[in-house]
Amino acid sequence: MTGTDTRHVLVVGAGMVGISTGLALRREGWAVTVVDPGPPGGETSSGNAGVIARGTVVPINPPALWRSLPRILAGRHPGARVDWRYALAEARFMAGLLANATPARCRRSEAALNALLDGAPAAHAGLMADAGEAHRLRRTGWLKLYPDARTFAAADRERAALARFGIDHAVLDGEAIAEREPHLTQRFSHGLWVRAAASVDDPGAVVAAYATLLTAQGGRLVSGRVRALSPAPVAAHLVDGRILAADHIVVAAGPWSGDLLRPLGVRLPLGMERGTSRLYAARGNAVLNRPILDVAGGYALAPMAAGIRLTTGADFSARDRPQRFRQLSAAEGRARILFPLDGPADPAPWAGSRTSLPDGRPAIGRVPGHPAIWCSTGHGHIGFSSGPTSAALLAALMAGRPPPFDATAFDPGRFA
Ligand SMILES: Cc1cc2nc3c(=O)[nH]c(=O)nc-3n(C[C@H](O)[C@H](O)[C@H](O)COP(=O)(O)OP(=O)(O)OC[C@H]3O[C@@H](n4cnc5c(N)ncnc54)[C@H](O)[C@@H]3O)c2cc1C
């Protein structure tokens, strides 16, 4: 333990991002408390596709967004839908998405996301080994499937980025796809196999195991919901009246982060990309060897310990609006053509919200105006992947050390 052991940090949120942050800070000698009303990994970090998405460096709003916009706005895009009331209410976020869909801005985000994701598979492999969960990690990459040459050509930006950053991948033809995934029941003309990616067979269990590792290393988990934060003296006020004091606070509350930051005057343009998932049994002896993305269909299928998980794309709508699962029903119809799915293997569909920022990069660092309040949020589609590398960045910043990669791209103050 170092001399920093007397410094106490309170992390709000026990998802992948918060627990990873706790582990990184604990390793540096901080006294760590993580507070959450639910079990670790019980929210967004549980129902996702479990892809450690090393190659996902192109943000959701590349310049090609302009081409897909008419379909999205007309409600005809399978991977993205927009609720108009939400778009008007969150105009800063939605307009920011469009303003960032330029070649120069997209390139800047690609470089930043490449740095953030570079060490993700290795960081997870290390943590899973330490947590005794190495068996959950698959190094089989992930496979994106294109029905025709036109759809494949439209994804040229992604392939260019993979090549530019030297990220291990291969382009497959229909035969090579069938060799790797023999149980697919639909033919595709092209596949992009991102070999550098990895995946896990139960994302929620991985976060729970990381949380157990944190407590074994001396971290503390507290069950409670934070109502408000006070910046000086630094403390979290819980809804049940308890007050948790600390030297520093990290807000890692996923889609709820804005609720705690806004009253402090921190106005990050955090938007919601809701998503749903459901587990199915596979028919007969059908197996999937890696997560796959039906690019034209706008959904993913990921093999899990408990079945095959179907996950949907982005639904830009209010976090707390009642879920209607229309995207999931449409995706299920398409997925049943692609793979022999049997009946559901879970009692009900799952729903969560990716929280995102207009430039596609999370906000990691000190929040403007409050020296002892930090945040790590807005991880969008890659928060499960990048929890540990985000934590490494934040731990360096909090220690006053040079960051492992350019921190300015993630500065929470960049929207001020
Ligand atoms: C359908 C879908 C598929 C996805 N697939 C992938 C994927 O394959 N790979 C990938 O990398 N990412 C994926 N993602 C994104 C990923 O799931 C998220 O980016 C990630 O889980 C965010 O983690 P988090 O810790 O920030 O948030 P969360 O996991 O939501 O954790 C936040 C925690 O904060 C707690 N909290 C909230 N408010 C308070 C409060 N007031 N007081 C105390 N605690 C509070 C919550 O209870 C929660 O436990 C997917 C997302 C969706 C929706």
The ligand as an SDF file (V2000), in Angstrom:
LIG
                    3D

 53 58  0  0  0  0  0  0  0  0999 V2000
  -28.5440   -3.6310  -25.8920 C   0  0  0  0  0  0  0  0  0  0  0  0
  -27.1560   -3.2080  -25.4850 C   0  0  0  0  0  0  0  0  0  0  0  0
  -26.0550   -3.9400  -25.9420 C   0  0  0  0  0  0  0  0  0  0  0  0
  -24.7640   -3.5520  -25.5870 C   0  0  0  0  0  0  0  0  0  0  0  0
  -23.6920   -4.3190  -25.9810 N   0  0  0  0  0  0  0  0  0  0  0  0
  -22.4310   -3.9560  -25.5980 C   0  0  0  0  0  0  0  0  0  0  0  0
  -21.3080   -4.7530  -25.9390 C   0  0  0  0  0  0  0  0  0  0  0  0
  -21.4360   -5.8000  -26.5470 O   0  0  0  0  0  0  0  0  0  0  0  0
  -20.0730   -4.3220  -25.5750 N   0  0  0  0  0  0  0  0  0  0  0  0
  -19.8830   -3.1610  -24.8810 C   0  0  0  0  0  0  0  0  0  0  0  0
  -18.7470   -2.7900  -24.6020 O   0  0  0  0  0  0  0  0  0  0  0  0
  -20.9470   -2.4040  -24.4830 N   0  0  0  0  0  0  0  0  0  0  0  0
  -22.1970   -2.7660  -24.8260 C   0  0  0  0  0  0  0  0  0  0  0  0
  -23.2730   -2.0120  -24.4570 N   0  0  0  0  0  0  0  0  0  0  0  0
  -23.0200   -0.7830  -23.6800 C   0  0  0  0  0  0  0  0  0  0  0  0
  -22.6970   -1.1270  -22.2460 C   0  0  0  0  0  0  0  0  0  0  0  0
  -23.6520   -2.0270  -21.7390 O   0  0  0  0  0  0  0  0  0  0  0  0
  -22.6590    0.1430  -21.4140 C   0  0  0  0  0  0  0  0  0  0  0  0
  -21.8590    1.1160  -22.0390 O   0  0  0  0  0  0  0  0  0  0  0  0
  -22.0880   -0.1320  -20.0320 C   0  0  0  0  0  0  0  0  0  0  0  0
  -22.7550   -1.2120  -19.4150 O   0  0  0  0  0  0  0  0  0  0  0  0
  -22.1770    1.1100  -19.1580 C   0  0  0  0  0  0  0  0  0  0  0  0
  -21.6800    0.7510  -17.8820 O   0  0  0  0  0  0  0  0  0  0  0  0
  -21.8580    1.7310  -16.6780 P   0  0  0  0  0  0  0  0  0  0  0  0
  -21.1430    1.1550  -15.5270 O   0  0  0  0  0  0  0  0  0  0  0  0
  -21.4900    3.1150  -17.1120 O   0  0  0  0  0  0  0  0  0  0  0  0
  -23.4420    1.7930  -16.4360 O   0  0  0  0  0  0  0  0  0  0  0  0
  -24.3980    0.7720  -15.6370 P   0  0  0  0  0  0  0  0  0  0  0  0
  -24.0190   -0.6200  -15.8690 O   0  0  0  0  0  0  0  0  0  0  0  0
  -25.7900    1.1910  -15.9220 O   0  0  0  0  0  0  0  0  0  0  0  0
  -24.0720    1.0930  -14.1310 O   0  0  0  0  0  0  0  0  0  0  0  0
  -24.4970    2.2800  -13.5130 C   0  0  0  0  0  0  0  0  0  0  0  0
  -24.8520    1.9430  -12.0780 C   0  0  0  0  0  0  0  0  0  0  0  0
  -25.1300    3.1760  -11.3940 O   0  0  0  0  0  0  0  0  0  0  0  0
  -26.1420    2.8860  -10.4420 C   0  0  0  0  0  0  0  0  0  0  0  0
  -26.7990    4.1310  -10.0660 N   0  0  0  0  0  0  0  0  0  0  0  0
  -27.6220    4.8840  -10.8150 C   0  0  0  0  0  0  0  0  0  0  0  0
  -28.0680    5.9350  -10.1180 N   0  0  0  0  0  0  0  0  0  0  0  0
  -27.5010    5.8440   -8.8950 C   0  0  0  0  0  0  0  0  0  0  0  0
  -27.5940    6.6420   -7.7130 C   0  0  0  0  0  0  0  0  0  0  0  0
  -28.3590    7.7610   -7.6920 N   0  0  0  0  0  0  0  0  0  0  0  0
  -26.9050    6.2510   -6.6240 N   0  0  0  0  0  0  0  0  0  0  0  0
  -26.1170    5.1350   -6.6510 C   0  0  0  0  0  0  0  0  0  0  0  0
  -26.0070    4.3500   -7.7570 N   0  0  0  0  0  0  0  0  0  0  0  0
  -26.6940    4.6960   -8.8500 C   0  0  0  0  0  0  0  0  0  0  0  0
  -27.0680    1.9270  -11.1650 C   0  0  0  0  0  0  0  0  0  0  0  0
  -27.8510    1.1820  -10.2300 O   0  0  0  0  0  0  0  0  0  0  0  0
  -26.0890    1.0630  -11.9550 C   0  0  0  0  0  0  0  0  0  0  0  0
  -25.7560   -0.1220  -11.2730 O   0  0  0  0  0  0  0  0  0  0  0  0
  -24.5730   -2.3890  -24.7770 C   0  0  0  0  0  0  0  0  0  0  0  0
  -25.6780   -1.6870  -24.3060 C   0  0  0  0  0  0  0  0  0  0  0  0
  -26.9700   -2.0890  -24.6500 C   0  0  0  0  0  0  0  0  0  0  0  0
  -28.1340   -1.3280  -24.1030 C   0  0  0  0  0  0  0  0  0  0  0  0
  1  2  1  0
  2  3  1  0
  2 52  2  0
  3  4  2  0
  4  5  1  0
  4 50  1  0
  5  6  2  0
  6  7  1  0
  6 13  1  0
  7  8  2  0
  7  9  1  0
  9 10  1  0
 10 11  2  0
 10 12  1  0
 12 13  2  0
 13 14  1  0
 14 15  1  0
 14 50  1  0
 15 16  1  0
 16 17  1  0
 16 18  1  0
 18 19  1  0
 18 20  1  0
 20 21  1  0
 20 22  1  0
 22 23  1  0
 23 24  1  0
 24 25  2  0
 24 26  1  0
 24 27  1  0
 27 28  1  0
 28 29  2  0
 28 30  1  0
 28 31  1  0
 31 32  1  0
 32 33  1  0
 33 34  1  0
 33 48  1  0
 34 35  1  0
 35 36  1  0
 35 46  1  0
 36 37  1  0
 36 45  1  0
 37 38  2  0
 38 39  1  0
 39 40  1  0
 39 45  2  0
 40 41  1  0
 40 42  2  0
 42 43  1  0
 43 44  2  0
 44 45  1  0
 46 47  1  0
 46 48  1  0
 48 49  1  0
 50 51  2  0
 51 52  1  0
 52 53  1  0
M  END
$$$$
